[in-house]
Amino acid sequence: MSTKCFYGPTNKFLVSTPIGDVELECCPKGIHSLCLVEGVNDTNFNPKPGKSVGLLSQTYKDNGYTYKPAVDCVSWLEAYFSHPEKRLVATPSICQHIGREGSFTYKVWFTLLKEVQIGQTISYGGLARLCGNVKACRAVGQAMRNNPVGLIIPCHRVIQENGQLGNYSHGTRNKVKQWLLEHEGSCK
């Protein structure tokens, strides 16, 4: 069943990537979610760096235009996994439906997306400062936990003040976070 969205029905896509299969959901306006499929965790994470990005399946057939954000997202994933240091493709559009515009969470997500580039990291406190509230470290952490479009809004780049990586996906995919940071060149 598709999620209801003001901009139209959503479609779900399964996409292969070097870190495992990801599920992508979007409407005609933008991405609603992008996440690793259920079941991938630190005990069974098995990255395949040379694996190509590709569309495996989709819930509803499409003409390539209605769900253009999905096509753009697959192109972005291809560029990200093959050459993370280059900005080859524009960031896919994200549907405003994912959050409440004007909320602190929304501000955190889009500040992170805009300000922290590939190869960079920022602490929870640093991101709170960028968002105008130096005391909101825990709120930043909560925003990261609730991020529906991981990789695109790069919550893996947010680390602890002491340089430790911190948790990823509620602490169940910390190896994924480390791999992503190594892939981007910000962690050895």
Secondary structure, 3 states (H helix, E strand, C coil): CCCCCCCCCCEEEEEECCCCCEEEEECCCCEEEEEECCCCCCCCCCCCCCCCCEEEEECCCCCCCCCHHHHHHHHHHHHHHHCCCCCCCCCCCECHHHCCCCCHHHHHHHHHHHHCCCCCCEEHHHHHHHCCCCCCHHHHHHHHHCCCECCCCCHHHEECCCCCCCCCCCCCCHHHHHHHHHHHCCCC
